[in-house]
Amino acid sequence: MGTPASRAEPSAGAAAAPSGGAIAGAFAADTTAVLGLASRAVGHVSLFYGYDPEKPAEKLFVMSVVNVGTASSATAKNAAMADISRLTQALFRGKTWEVLNDAVVTKVSQQFAKAFGFRLTKKGLGKAVSAFGIVVGGTLNWTTLEGIVDAADMAYRRRFLLEKYPHLADEEASGPFPDTGPDVPDEADEAISLLDEIAEAGGPDLR
């Protein structure tokens, strides 16, 4: 028969284990940090190609790149790639942005943050089976960040070349982006349409 101290160990361990709510909260906080880090990483790539990520239109482009880099189902990937292609064409052709003010960008940013957080948290919580799940989720997020940076390099390189060689416009519209990994079922990753969010927030309708 064990001592009182030894009998107390299992309950103490159970009490020390994070609850489901704590794990969910950890991932929610983690996705906020990942989105901020991802946006800064994309912004760094944009500066490398000569684009100012602080301009309203460029902030939207940054979000579209993050969307491409985090999409994992075939439907979500196709929607994200279509968005970024249309946005690239609009920026290249000098689409007027008079209605694109800070209020519109703020609304779009808020809606995208919610969708992004849901997407990344859903991926992470699928692996959060124990205290070690938080570590697994962190690894998943760093892998995601790498995919975002790869998508950013491709997206800004296309824009740069398109402005330098306008005859590439038709090729840009149909060219594929790098694969962001194996497809997951559609129900595991809902598509995010940044262009829908822009139009609904009162910005230009580029759909």
Buried (B, 14 or more C-beta within 10 A) or exposed (E): EEEEEEEEEEEEEEEEEBEEEEBBEBBBEBBBEBBEBBBEBBBEBBEEBEBEBEBBBBBBBBBBBBBBBBBBBBBBBEBBBBBBBBBBBBBBEEBEBEEBEEEBBEBBBEBBBEBBBBBBBBBBBBBBEEEEBBEBBBEBBEEBBEBBBBBBBBBBEBBBBBEEEEEBEEEBEEEEBEEBEEBBEEEBBBBBBBBBBBBBBBBBEBE
